[in-house]
């Protein structure tokens, strides 16, 4: 299977390649992950995942961000119907849907984007020439794996990995080490 942006997150790709998120899902519950692979279970979309992809698409390209916003319009934008009188001979009234703003998680994502854009050091990394959302594949212990690099700068052999988080200071319990760890340690 040739991996593309269109099929990267598909069940077919999950069947042909292991990924970090799929591995984590197997570690959490093997039965649930097998049900996903067999088409018997579909997770509800997680808002945090969509918000993260909103940020990723922004740094991928203007076109990618526009498409993402169009594809996820009802999740991102608040709308309401208004009655508008047309400037025609009959001055007919029609109902139109207008955007009244963004939902809070996307307003917060816009603040995250602005923070990244306005940080001189981070902006230097963002502006470095490289490939955004680069799909990679390889083999680990005979198992085909896939990954998507947020930004890959081949010249410097460097990867930038964008992360969004509600609270960077919050800690989480690690069941392996049996200790609490920071967001940075966890991810």
C-alpha positions in Angstrom: 0.0 0.0 0.0 1.3 3.5 -0.9 0.6 5.9 1.9 -0.9 9.2 1.1 -2.6 12.1 3.0 -5.9 10.7 1.9 -5.4 7.1 3.2 -2.9 7.6 6.0 -5.6 7.5 8.8 -7.6 4.7 7.1 -8.4 1.2 8.4 -6.5 -0.2 5.4 -3.4 1.7 6.5 -3.9 0.4 10.1 -4.1 -3.1 8.7 -0.9 -2.8 6.7 1.2 -0.6 9.0 1.7 -0.2 12.8 1.8 3.4 14.0 2.5 5.0 17.4 -1.1 5.8 18.1 -2.2 2.3 17.0 0.5 0.7 19.2 -0.7 2.9 22.2 -4.3 1.8 21.4 -3.2 -1.9 21.5 -1.5 -1.3 24.8 -4.7 0.3 26.2 -7.1 -2.4 25.0 -6.2 -5.1 22.5 -9.9 -6.2 22.0 -11.0 -2.7 21.1 -8.2 -2.1 18.7 -8.9 -5.5 17.0 -12.6 -4.5 16.7 -11.5 -1.2 15.0 -9.4 -3.2 12.5 -12.4 -5.5 11.8 -14.8 -2.5 11.3 -16.8 -3.4 14.4 -15.9 -0.3 16.4 -15.5 3.3 15.4 -14.3 5.9 18.0 -16.2 9.1 18.3 -14.0 12.0 17.0 -12.1 13.6 19.9 -12.2 17.3 20.0 -8.6 17.5 21.2 -7.5 15.6 18.1 -9.5 17.9 15.8 -8.1 21.0 17.5 -4.5 19.6 17.2 -5.1 18.9 13.5 -6.4 22.5 13.1 -3.1 23.8 14.4 -1.1 21.3 12.3 -3.0 22.3 9.1 -2.2 25.9 9.8 1.6 25.3 9.8 1.3 22.8 6.9 0.1 25.4 4.4 -2.6 28.0 3.8 -4.3 25.6 1.4 -4.3 22.7 3.9 -5.7 25.0 6.6 -8.5 26.3 4.4 -9.4 22.8 3.4 -9.4 21.6 7.0 -11.6 24.5 8.1 -14.0 23.8 5.2 -14.1 20.0 6.0 -14.7 20.7 9.7 -16.8 23.9 9.4 -19.6 22.9 11.8 -17.1 21.9 14.5 -15.1 25.1 14.3 -17.5 27.9 13.5 -20.6 29.2 15.4 -23.4 30.2 13.0 -26.9 31.6 13.1 -29.6 32.2 10.5 -30.5 35.8 9.7 -33.1 37.2 7.4 -31.7 39.5 4.8 -33.7 41.7 2.3 -32.2 41.5 -1.2 -31.7 44.6 -3.2 -34.1 43.4 -6.0 -37.3 44.9 -7.4 -39.4 42.8 -4.9 -37.0 43.3 -2.0 -37.5 39.6 -1.2 -36.4 38.4 2.2 -34.1 35.4 2.4 -32.6 33.5 5.2 -28.8 33.2 5.3 -26.4 31.5 7.6 -23.7 33.8 8.9 -20.6 33.0 11.0 -20.7 34.6 14.4 -17.3 33.4 15.6 -15.4 30.2 16.5 -16.0 27.8 19.3 -13.8 28.2 22.4 -11.3 25.4 21.6 -10.6 26.9 18.2 -10.3 30.4 19.7 -7.7 28.8 22.0 -6.0 27.1 19.1 -5.8 30.5 17.4 -4.0 31.9 20.5 -1.6 28.9 20.4 -0.9 29.6 16.7 -0.3 33.3 17.5 2.0 32.3 20.4 4.1 30.1 18.1 4.1 32.8 15.3 5.3 35.5 17.8 8.0 33.5 19.5 11.3 34.4 17.7 13.0 31.1 18.4 10.1 28.9 17.5 9.3 31.0 14.4 12.9 30.4 13.2 12.2 26.6 13.2 8.8 27.0 11.6 10.3 29.1 8.8 13.2 26.8 8.1 12.9 25.0 4.7 11.5 21.5 5.1 8.7 19.2 4.4 5.4 19.6 6.3 3.4 16.5 7.3 5.9 14.1 5.7 4.8 10.5 5.7 7.5 8.0 6.5 7.5 4.3 6.6 9.9 1.6 7.7 10.3 -1.6 9.5 10.9 -2.4 13.2 11.6 -6.0 14.1 10.0 -7.1 10.9 6.8 -5.1 11.4 5.9 -2.4 8.9 5.5 1.0 10.6 4.2 4.4 9.4 4.6 7.9 10.8 3.8 11.4 9.9 6.4 14.0 10.7 5.0 17.5 11.5 8.0 19.1 9.8 11.1 17.4 8.5 14.2 19.4 7.7 16.4 16.9 5.8 19.4 19.3 5.5 19.7 19.4 9.3 18.3 15.9 10.0 15.8 17.6 12.2 12.1 16.9 13.1 9.7 19.5 14.5 6.8 17.9 16.4 3.9 20.3 17.2 2.0 19.5 20.4 -1.1 21.1 21.8 -2.1 20.8 25.5 -4.7 22.3 27.8 -2.2 22.7 30.6 1.5 22.2 30.1 2.1 22.1 33.9 -0.4 19.3 34.6 1.1 16.0 35.5 -0.2 12.5 34.5 0.3 9.1 36.2 2.7 6.7 34.3 1.6 3.1 35.1 5.0 1.7 34.0 7.2 3.9 36.3 4.4 4.3 38.8 5.2 8.0 39.1 3.6 11.3 38.0 5.3 12.9 35.0 5.0 16.2 33.2 3.4 16.7 29.7 6.9 16.9 28.2 7.9 13.5 29.8 4.7 11.9 28.7 4.7 13.0 25.1 
